Amino acid sequence: MNGRGGFTIIEVLIATIILGVLVGALVGPLGGLFRMTQDNQKLLDNTTLAQQVVERVVREWQDPDKFSRSCFDTSTPFPAGVSITIYDLTDKADVASSPYSPRSCSGTADSVLLKRIKVTANVSGRKPAVITLDIARPQP
């Protein structure tokens, strides 16, 4: 301070620089937090979509005929970005087949008692969600 009771231009500049450094140190990590929040929201969106598809599969496969044919109602297609992989399982839940996609309901029925479905949802381009579920043949 000079003798008149005010601040010199140098003192104001130094205070401004210190304030700028402190603000920069605080704003940098906030950008990372916003990016992490966006990534988590995309993962949540993908997980919600995958869960909806799993619920549809379980609901449709309550019909023993659809279960035995590994098929779904095609009048309502699955959302874009969703893939479904099906595995036939043994009675001890060991994989008994190569993975395959859902089939046409006009196909032949099988006698498998247990199937594993793997639903992958990736509509946002990052952070895909994968849900795997074993489903037993419904009783007629």
Secondary structure, DSSP 8 states (H G I E B T S, - for coil): --TTSS--HHHHHHHHHHHHHHHHHHHHHHHHHHHHHHHHHHHHHHHHHHHHHHHHHHHHTTSHHHHHHTB--TTS---TTEEEEEEEE-TTS-B-S--B--B-TTS-----SEEEEEEEE-SSSSS-EEEEEEEE----
